[in-house]
Amino acid sequence: MLLIGLMVVAFVVLALARAVGPGPAGTATPGPSPAASMPTPSPSTSPAPTASPTIAPSVTPASSPTSSPTASPTAAATATSYRVKAGDTLSAIAAQFGVSVTAIAEANGITNPSLIRIGQVLVIPAP
């Protein structure tokens, strides 16, 4: 719509410029005037504007308060690894990472939680 309006304004300016004449006396060039050699454009003979791409509005979800918290992935939601050191126990490691002994044992296939080895790499699941 804006493009059509600009084309109409340009046409009116062009028509007014031609209607006024070639300018002050003595500045006209010999030969036929440009207005005589060029057909006057009319709205019916003007080329149709080309279709411009339609820009779809972006949809951003509105945040609304909810009564229950929604789950969102965080950096803490990924599993980490831990190398067992001398003096470590599975319960101390579990307490350090805020997970249960059972969760660590299940994630690592440990059947006896009191049997871990120094240097063993444990997968610590997300709390």
MARLO-252657 format. One record per atom (N, C-alpha, C): z, y, x; residue in three letters. Coordinates in pm, whole numbers, padded with zeros to 5 digits, always signed. Layout:
ZYXALA ...
This chain:
+00000-00117+00083MET +00000+00000+00000MET +00000+00125+00088MET +00075+00121+00195LEU +00081+00233+00287LEU -00055+00254+00353LEU -00122+00145+00386LEU -00253+00154+00449LEU -00353+00221+00356LEU -00349+00190+00231ILE -00441+00250+00134ILE -00412+00399+00122ILE -00284+00436+00119GLY -00247+00577+00111GLY -00296+00654+00232GLY -00283+00597+00351LEU -00331+00663+00472LEU -00483+00678+00470LEU -00553+00579+00418MET -00699+00587+00411MET -00741+00699+00315MET -00670+00714+00203VAL -00702+00820+00108VAL -00680+00957+00172VAL -00568+00973+00243VAL -00539+01100+00310VAL -00646+01130+00414VAL -00685+01031+00491ALA -00789+01052+00593ALA -00922+01090+00528ALA -00955+01029+00417PHE -01079+01062+00347PHE -01076+01206+00298PHE -00963+01249+00241VAL -00952+01386+00191VAL -00965+01486+00307VAL -00900+01459+00420VAL -00909+01548+00536VAL -01052+01555+00586VAL -01121+01443+00592LEU -01260+01439+00637LEU -01350+01516+00541LEU -01330+01499+00412ALA -01411+01569+00313ALA -01388+01720+00321ALA -01263+01762+00339LEU -01234+01906+00350LEU -01294+01964+00478LEU -01289+01891+00586ALA -01345+01939+00712ALA -01496+01957+00702ALA -01563+01870+00631ARG -01708+01883+00614ARG -01743+01994+00515ARG -01658+02017+00417ALA -01686+02119+00317ALA -01672+02259+00376ALA -01586+02277+00474VAL -01565+02408+00534VAL -01686+02449+00614VAL -01752+02360+00679GLY -01872+02394+00755GLY -01856+02361+00901GLY -01959+02399+00983PRO -01957+02362+01123PRO -01860+02443+01207PRO -01804+02550+01161GLY -01710+02628+01241GLY -01759+02772+01254GLY -01706+02850+01349PRO -01744+02990+01366PRO -01892+03003+01406PRO -01948+03119+01377ALA -02089+03145+01408ALA -02112+03136+01558ALA -02228+03081+01596GLY -02263+03070+01737GLY -02217+02941+01801GLY -02141+02860+01730THR -02095+02734+01789THR -02173+02615+01737THR -02259+02637+01640ALA -02336+02526+01584ALA -02444+02484+01682ALA -02470+02357+01694THR -02574+02306+01781THR -02705+02302+01704THR -02821+02318+01772PRO -02949+02314+01702PRO -02973+02175+01645PRO -03048+02169+01538GLY -03080+02042+01475GLY -03005+02027+01345GLY -03025+01916+01282PRO -02958+01897+01154PRO -02807+01887+01173PRO -02736+01934+01074SER -02590+01930+01082SER -02542+01786+01071SER -02429+01756+01129PRO -02378+01619+01120PRO -02358+01576+00976PRO -02325+01667+00887ALA -02306+01632+00747ALA -02437+01588+00684ALA -02548+01648+00726ALA -02677+01612+00669ALA -02724+01477+00720ALA -02688+01440+00842SER -02737+01315+00898SER -02649+01194+00861SER -02527+01222+00818MET -02436+01112+00785MET -02413+01108+00635MET -02424+00993+00576PRO -02396+00985+00431PRO -02248+01011+00406PRO -02221+01075+00296THR -02082+01104+00259THR -02018+00976+00207THR -01910+00936+00270PRO -01846+00813+00222PRO -01781+00836+00087PRO -01787+00736+00005SER -01722+00744-00126SER -01623+00628-00134SER -01525+00640-00220PRO -01426+00533-00229PRO -01488+00398-00262PRO -01599+00396-00335SER -01658+00269-00373SER -01732+00204-00257SER -01778+00283-00156THR -01851+00224-00044THR -01764+00206+00079THR -01639+00247+00073SER -01553+00230+00190SER -01515+00084+00205SER -01503+00039+00327PRO -01469-00102+00346PRO -01330-00131+00292PRO -01315-00250+00241ALA -01185-00290+00188ALA -01089-00312+00304ALA -00966-00271+00289PRO -00870-00292+00398PRO -00849-00441+00420PRO -00832-00476+00545THR -00807-00617+00576THR -00663-00649+00543THR -00642-00770+00510ALA -00507-00812+00473ALA -00419-00813+00597ALA -00307-00748+00586SER -00213-00749+00698SER -00115-00864+00675SER -00062-00919+00782PRO +00029-01032+00765PRO +00153-00989+00687PRO +00192-01073+00597THR +00311-01045+00518THR +00432-01090+00597THR +00527-01002+00609ILE +00649-01034+00682ILE +00752-01082+00581ILE +00790-01206+00598ALA +00889-01263+00507ALA +01027-01213+00547ALA +01109-01177+00451PRO +01243-01131+00486PRO +01324-01246+00543PRO +01402-01213+00644SER +01486-01317+00702SER +01608-01335+00613SER +01646-01458+00598VAL +01759-01488+00512VAL +01878-01519+00601VAL +01979-01438+00588THR +02101-01463+00662THR +02208-01502+00562THR +02272-01613+00587PRO +02373-01656+00490PRO +02490-01560+00487PRO +02529-01526+00368ALA +02644-01438+00352ALA +02770-01520+00366ALA +02863-01467+00440SER +02988-01541+00456SER +03077-01510+00338SER +03129-01615+00282SER +03219-01598+00169SER +03348-01671+00201SER +03457-01616+00158PRO +03584-01682+00187PRO +03592-01816+00115PRO +03640-01915+00184THR +03657-02047+00125THR +03802-02088+00139THR +03843-02179+00054SER +03982-02223+00059SER +04004-02330+00165SER +03897-02399+00205SER +03912-02502+00307SER +03833-02463+00431SER +03885-02492+00547PRO +03813-02457+00670PRO +03689-02543+00685PRO +03585-02485+00744THR +03463-02560+00767THR +03462-02607+00912THR +03406-02723+00933ALA +03399-02777+01069ALA +03287-02711+01144ALA +03316-02662+01262SER +03213-02604+01345SER +03228-02658+01486SER +03115-02691+01550PRO +03125-02746+01684PRO +03175-02642+01783PRO +03262-02683+01870THR +03315-02594+01973THR +03305-02665+02107THR +03332-02592+02213ALA +03326-02651+02346ALA +03432-02759+02360ALA +03545-02745+02291ALA +03653-02843+02301ALA +03621-02970+02225ALA +03516-02970+02142ALA +03483-03085+02059ALA +03407-03191+02137ALA +03377-03169+02264THR +03306-03268+02342THR +03403-03350+02426THR +03364-03471+02456ALA +03448-03558+02538ALA +03444-03512+02683ALA +03553-03533+02753THR +03561-03500+02895THR +03597-03627+02971THR +03590-03617+03101SER +03629-03733+03181SER +03746-03693+03271SER +03823-03794+03310TYR +03940-03772+03393TYR +03953-03887+03491TYR +03973-03856+03619ARG +03993-03959+03723ARG +04144-03981+03740ARG +04185-04105+03724VAL +04327-04141+03731VAL +04378-04122+03874VAL +04496-04056+03884LYS +04561-04031+04015LYS +04688-04115+04024LYS +04741-04124+04142ALA +04866-04200+04163ALA +04976-04137+04078ALA +05052-04220+04007GLY +05163-04173+03924GLY +05122-04142+03780GLY +04991-04143+03749ASP +04947-04114+03611ASP +04979-04231+03519ASP +05013-04196+03397THR +05025-04296+03291THR +04932-04254+03178THR +04894-04349+03099LEU +04803-04319+02988LEU +04868-04223+02889LEU +04999-04236+02871SER +05066-04145+02777SER +05073-04002+02833SER +05089-03987+02964ALA +05092-03853+03024ALA +04954-03788+03017ALA +04852-03870+03041ILE +04714-03818+03033ILE +04683-03777+02889ILE +04725-03860+02793ALA +04703-03830+02652ALA +04773-03700+02614ALA +04895-03681+02660ALA +04969-03558+02630ALA +04902-03436+02694ALA +04850-03454+02816GLN +04785-03344+02886GLN +04661-03294+02810GLN +04587-03386+02748PHE +04464-03348+02677PHE +04484-03334+02526PHE +04604-03360+02478GLY +04633-03343+02336GLY +04568-03447+02247GLY +04553-03568+02298VAL +04497-03677+02219VAL +04595-03794+02221VAL +04569-03893+02139SER +04660-04007+02134SER +04624-04110+02241SER +04723-04190+02278VAL +04701-04298+02373VAL +04599-04396+02316VAL +04610-04423+02186THR +04518-04515+02120THR +04374-04465+02128THR +04352-04334+02110ALA +04216-04278+02115ALA +04155-04295+02253ALA +04235-04273+02358ILE +04184-04290+02495ILE +04157-04438+02522ILE +04248-04524+02479ALA +04231-04668+02501ALA +04104-04718+02431ALA +04082-04676+02308GLU +03963-04720+02234GLU +03835-04665+02296GLU +03838-04541+02344ALA +03719-04480+02404ALA +03681-04546+02535ALA +03777-04611+02601ASN +03752-04671+02732ASN +03759-04823+02732ASN +03779-04884+02617GLY +03785-05030+02609GLY +03909-05087+02677GLY +04018-05013+02677ILE +04143-05057+02741ILE +04223-05138+02639ILE +04253-05264+02674THR +04331-05349+02583THR +04481-05339+02610THR +04517-05309+02735ASN +04658-05295+02771ASN +04678-05153+02827ASN +04735-05060+02748PRO +04749-04921+02791PRO +04834-04900+02916PRO +04913-05000+02954SER +04996-04983+03075SER +04921-05025+03201SER +04797-05073+03187LEU +04719-05115+03303LEU +04600-05022+03326LEU +04626-04914+03401ILE +04516-04827+03445ILE +04521-04822+03597ILE +04405-04801+03661ARG +04398-04805+03807ARG +04372-04665+03863ARG +04425-04641+03984ILE +04399-04516+04055ILE +04249-04509+04084ILE +04187-04394+04056GLY +04044-04376+04078GLY +03960-04411+03956GLY +04020-04475+03858GLN +03948-04511+03736GLN +03910-04382+03662GLN +03786-04374+03614VAL +03741-04257+03540VAL +03753-04290+03391VAL +03832-04209+03322LEU +03854-04230+03179LEU +03775-04126+03098LEU +03722-04171+02988VAL +03659-04080+02894VAL +03769-04033+02800VAL +03787-03901+02793ILE +03889-03843+02706ILE +03817-03788+02583ILE +03840-03850+02465PRO +03773-03802+02344PRO +03826-03665+02303PRO +03748-03595+02223ALA +03791-03463+02173ALA +03911-03481+02082ALA +04004-03387+02087PRO +04124-03397+02001PRO +04089-03385+01854PRO 
